Amino acid sequence: MNTLQNVYDRLSDKTELAKHEVNLGIVQDIIASVMDIQQRNKDAFSTIEKTKTLYTETLSRAKFAQKLIDKLFVDTKALGIEIPIRDKSLMERVKTLNIDVTNNLAKLNQLK
């Protein structure tokens, strides 16, 4: 009977060891997941910051282009020159882009 008890004790110890190995494996998976999430969060934040910078620079250029267009309208009106329709549609496109860039930048700034 004593031998049988020794066998059960050893089997029991091995079973517990297997449980610990499984638990350790789960903990290692959790740690790896947390590290991956932290890195992805850092990368996403970096991407958002780079995108904000790009949109800010683009907005600055769009505003500059709009100032040039406004000056062109004033100058051509003073000279009595009509701006061709093709050029007017290009100028409307600059206005639309200016609005789009402003809206996109506002959306990005809400991500804080």
C-alpha positions in Angstrom: 0.0 0.0 0.0 2.9 2.3 0.8 4.4 1.8 -2.7 1.0 2.6 -4.3 0.8 5.8 -2.3 4.3 6.8 -3.4 3.3 6.3 -7.1 0.2 8.4 -6.5 2.2 11.1 -4.8 4.7 11.2 -7.7 1.9 11.3 -10.3 0.3 14.1 -8.4 3.5 16.1 -8.3 4.0 15.7 -12.1 0.4 16.8 -12.7 0.9 19.9 -10.6 4.1 20.7 -12.4 2.2 20.4 -15.7 -0.3 22.9 -14.4 2.4 25.3 -13.4 3.9 25.0 -16.9 0.6 25.8 -18.5 0.1 28.7 -16.2 3.6 30.0 -16.9 2.9 29.7 -20.6 -0.3 31.8 -20.2 1.6 34.4 -18.3 4.3 34.5 -20.9 1.6 34.9 -23.6 0.0 37.8 -21.6 3.4 39.5 -21.2 4.1 39.2 -24.9 0.6 40.6 -25.7 1.1 43.5 -23.4 4.5 44.3 -24.9 3.0 44.1 -28.4 0.1 46.4 -27.4 2.5 48.9 -25.9 4.6 49.0 -29.1 1.6 49.3 -31.4 0.2 52.1 -29.2 3.6 53.9 -29.4 3.8 53.4 -33.2 0.2 54.6 -33.7 0.8 57.7 -31.6 4.0 58.5 -33.5 2.1 58.0 -36.8 -0.7 60.4 -35.6 1.9 63.0 -34.6 3.6 62.7 -38.0 0.3 63.0 -39.8 -0.7 66.1 -37.7 2.6 67.7 -38.7 2.1 66.8 -42.4 -1.5 68.2 -42.3 -0.3 71.4 -40.6 2.3 72.0 -43.2 -0.2 71.2 -46.0 -2.7 73.6 -44.5 -0.1 76.3 -44.4 0.7 75.7 -48.1 -3.1 75.7 -49.0 -3.6 79.0 -47.2 -0.6 80.5 -49.1 -2.1 79.3 -52.4 -5.4 80.8 -51.4 -3.7 84.2 -50.7 -2.1 84.0 -54.1 -5.5 83.3 -55.7 -7.1 86.2 -53.8 -4.3 88.5 -55.0 -4.8 87.3 -58.5 -8.5 88.1 -58.4 -7.8 91.6 -57.1 -5.1 92.2 -59.7 -7.0 90.9 -62.7 -10.1 92.8 -61.6 -8.0 96.0 -61.4 -6.6 95.4 -64.8 -10.0 94.4 -66.3 -8.9 91.0 -67.2 -11.2 87.9 -67.1 -9.8 84.8 -65.6 -10.3 81.7 -67.9 -12.9 79.2 -66.6 -10.3 76.5 -66.5 -8.2 78.5 -64.1 -11.3 79.4 -62.0 -12.0 75.6 -61.5 -8.4 75.2 -60.4 -8.9 78.0 -57.9 -12.1 76.4 -56.6 -10.2 73.1 -56.2 -7.7 75.0 -53.9 -10.6 76.2 -51.8 -12.0 72.7 -51.5 -8.6 71.3 -50.6 -8.2 74.0 -48.0 -11.5 73.0 -46.4 -10.6 69.3 -46.6 -7.2 69.7 -45.0 -8.7 71.9 -42.2 -11.4 69.3 -41.5 -8.9 66.4 -41.5 -6.6 68.2 -39.1 -9.5 68.9 -36.8 -10.4 65.2 -36.8 -6.8 64.3 -35.9 -6.7 66.8 -33.1 -9.7 65.1 -31.6 -7.7 61.9 -31.2 -5.9 63.1 -28.0 
